Amino acid sequence: MSVKQHGSDLQAFIGSKMLEKDVAEELKYEQNISEDDGFSQLGDIKVPAGQSTVCITGSSVFPNGRIILADCYFNKRLVIVQSDGGLFTEIPLSPLHPFDVTCIDDKTVAVTIFNDNKIQIIDTKNKQVTKTINTGTGRGITYRQGQILFCEKGKGIVGIQLANYELCTLVEDCTINDFSYIATSDEYLYYTDNGSTVKCYSVKGDKLWEYKDESIMSCPTGIAVDQHGIVYVISNKNKCFVLISADGKTCKKNFTHCKG
């Protein structure tokens, strides 16, 4: 889940992202999925059942409050829900597996593909792919000031300028893995690596801090940051979320909203 620089910022932390404007209130969206009467419940959001098990691996929010979810492994689709949790539309992407998604504007999103080395730019209104960008193995993704930032497995953090689609490596880091996620805030970027570590860099690629704690932050599968610089990380193995201070020196664990 990652910081989205739109209207209310950071509005989804489902498997990978959540709301920045009021993180505490929106943590309800990170709850695990369960089947119920043909729908998969995700907090107050109802994701319509697909042909197989629903598996949300990424999410983002549009300026109008609608939330877009990447239903990756089995149903191979994007799902857009209203801000009140009701279904808006679905966008099938089979045979591709959409892993993470970020909103660029009120109708355009960028999607990393789990089973292919590409990022797709999609017009959600017309449900059409408008641009395919060949990349390395992309995982977590976010958008910042005309640039897509994503985690490339085994390489680091890569930026794509939407003005010319040129790629550049911002951070070299071979620990980026299949479940690395990224968030940005102001001039900083934050991401998870292959174990129990969160790293903070400037957007120029300078390392600021690194926080690691295997006892409480095992298998991080989502990251977000609020307007005060507090970092929120989903610890999948421990079924909790972890709050890390803006300077990366201290943390606090919270089980309230991460019930397995």
Secondary structure, DSSP 4 states (H G I P E B T S, - for coil): -----STT-----SSS---STTHHHHGGGGSPPEEETTEEEETTEEEEP-SS---EEEEEE-TTS-EEEEE-TTT-EEEEE-TTS-EEEEEE-TTS-EEEEEESSSSEEEEEETTSSEEEEEETTTTEEEEEEE-SSEEEEEEETTEEEEEETTTEEEEEETTTTEEEEEEE-TT--TT--EEEETTEEEEE-SSSEEEEEETTS-EEEEEE-TTT--SEEEEEE-TT--EEEEETTTTEEEEE-TTSS-EEEE-TT---
